[in-house]
Amino acid sequence: MSYFSEYKDLIEEGDLALVWISRDNIKPITIDAKETFNTRYGSFPHTQMIGKPYGSQIAIRTKGSNKFAFIHVLQPTPELWTTSLPHRTQIVYTPDSSYIMQRMNCGPTTRVIEAGTGSGSFSHAFARSVSHLFSYEFHEVRYQQALKEFEHHGLINRDKTVTLTQRDVCANGFAIRPDDITSHKFGEIEEQLSINANAIFLDLPAPWDAIPHLEGVISKDEKVSLCCFSPCIEQVDKTIEAMEKEGWTEIQMVGIQGKQYESRRQMIRTLDDAIERLRDVKKRKSDGMERRKRLCDSVLNDDETKATDEKRPQTEKTRFNPFGKGSRVKEGDINYKWKEVTKVESEVKSHTSYLTFASKIINKDRNERTVKTLLEELEKK
Ligand SMILES: C[S@@+](CC[C@H](N)C(=O)[O-])C[C@H]1O[C@@H](n2cnc3c(N)ncnc32)[C@H](O)[C@@H]1O
């Protein structure tokens, strides 16, 4: 099965599962009854996970203490995989990949070319949504690792969602033939794979060398979208030059700036609360001054015992104070009033590259028959 596009309820032997330790710490594991997942908080035998529903919390008592350590076992998604995958290269993160896919109108009929495959982060997102992904990687070891991973994850399956090919696309283009190193199994009379791509994503150091090779492998009868992912503005400049030379239009460069928005509850504080708080501050100030004066007097009078034994006056400090100090109240406590607020991260994290988009329509002839059929269908509605 494809772990990334099909859902299942229960955790089973042999499954690829993602262990959520914290937001920044997610680890992929293959469920095996003989294995144990070790963390610095404790060890979790896989047998405790098997048979439980995905999303379950697994808790263990930590060694030498009465506390609990826990993890959550999740089903893989392309988004979670992006945050947990083994990095073989720089990768494309979800804020960029989701934007790119919607800009290129990716859907169940899209045939995508992706180069290079790298760590396969974007490949997993494409594979879930599109009709077919043709992914190219020229580095032999990275190609082999990606092939093994895609097979294990069910991306190269009977429906052949993904075709992975070892190729330098800048030097040799995108056409796939029987003597190429590729995951595609050629039939006896098949001479060349029909690619007919309508979306192309290039994450390469020199996309301008790959762009001239696209003409022969893209769809001729529909609008084709292209996106190049480049960290430097000089690369953008050279890419745009190549796009214009090769007849690509609607060129636009975009940068994604992502921020995390956290939803939380904030206690509603009234004017009475504010007045009470000011009274409390004033009282504690005068109590403190008096105590200090008494302490000085007793030291001057050499009355040390009295000074140390003197009990501190009771203040309102330990009572709940809606302005922060005092006893803590759990967020959402039903004894207090709350409102929903949004906390925004101050830092912008997701900008890793410039995204240069373009489009091309090769065959601009109006197909009168198709237009007539479409208009007739519209009229019927
Ligand atoms: C930054 S990584 C791609 C990361 C990928 N987008 C991801 O999300 O995991 C770039 C990859 O392109 C490959 N590459 C560079 N030049 C290439 C070329 N001319 N043909 C094919 N692959 C190439 C590199 O080996 C590298 O693995």
The ligand as an SDF file (V2000), in Angstrom:
LIG
                    3D

 27 29  0  0  0  0  0  0  0  0999 V2000
   18.3130   20.6620   -3.5320 C   0  0  0  0  0  0  0  0  0  0  0  0
   18.2300   19.0510   -4.0840 S   0  0  0  0  0  0  0  0  0  0  0  0
   16.5350   18.7860   -4.4160 C   0  0  0  0  0  0  0  0  0  0  0  0
   15.7330   18.5980   -3.1690 C   0  0  0  0  0  0  0  0  0  0  0  0
   14.3140   18.1650   -3.4320 C   0  0  0  0  0  0  0  0  0  0  0  0
   13.5730   19.1770   -4.1380 N   0  0  0  0  0  0  0  0  0  0  0  0
   13.6130   17.8220   -2.1310 C   0  0  0  0  0  0  0  0  0  0  0  0
   12.5960   18.4890   -1.7870 O   0  0  0  0  0  0  0  0  0  0  0  0
   14.0480   16.9080   -1.4300 O   0  0  0  0  0  0  0  0  0  0  0  0
   18.8980   19.1650   -5.6850 C   0  0  0  0  0  0  0  0  0  0  0  0
   19.1620   17.7940   -6.2880 C   0  0  0  0  0  0  0  0  0  0  0  0
   19.3620   17.9730   -7.6790 O   0  0  0  0  0  0  0  0  0  0  0  0
   20.3460   17.0730   -8.1110 C   0  0  0  0  0  0  0  0  0  0  0  0
   20.8750   17.6100   -9.3870 N   0  0  0  0  0  0  0  0  0  0  0  0
   21.6860   18.6810   -9.5390 C   0  0  0  0  0  0  0  0  0  0  0  0
   21.9370   18.8710  -10.8550 N   0  0  0  0  0  0  0  0  0  0  0  0
   21.2610   17.9210  -11.5250 C   0  0  0  0  0  0  0  0  0  0  0  0
   21.1120   17.6010  -12.9130 C   0  0  0  0  0  0  0  0  0  0  0  0
   21.7370   18.3180  -13.8340 N   0  0  0  0  0  0  0  0  0  0  0  0
   20.3180   16.5600  -13.2520 N   0  0  0  0  0  0  0  0  0  0  0  0
   19.6690   15.8420  -12.2920 C   0  0  0  0  0  0  0  0  0  0  0  0
   19.7820   16.0830  -10.9720 N   0  0  0  0  0  0  0  0  0  0  0  0
   20.5630   17.1140  -10.5970 C   0  0  0  0  0  0  0  0  0  0  0  0
   21.3370   17.0420   -6.9700 C   0  0  0  0  0  0  0  0  0  0  0  0
   22.0930   15.8460   -6.9830 O   0  0  0  0  0  0  0  0  0  0  0  0
   20.4220   17.1480   -5.7540 C   0  0  0  0  0  0  0  0  0  0  0  0
   20.1240   15.8800   -5.2450 O   0  0  0  0  0  0  0  0  0  0  0  0
  1  2  1  0
  2  3  1  0
  2 10  1  0
  3  4  1  0
  4  5  1  0
  5  6  1  0
  5  7  1  0
  7  8  2  0
  7  9  1  0
 10 11  1  0
 11 12  1  0
 11 26  1  0
 12 13  1  0
 13 14  1  0
 13 24  1  0
 14 15  1  0
 14 23  1  0
 15 16  2  0
 16 17  1  0
 17 18  1  0
 17 23  2  0
 18 19  1  0
 18 20  2  0
 20 21  1  0
 21 22  2  0
 22 23  1  0
 24 25  1  0
 24 26  1  0
 26 27  1  0
M  CHG  2   2   1   9  -1
M  END
$$$$
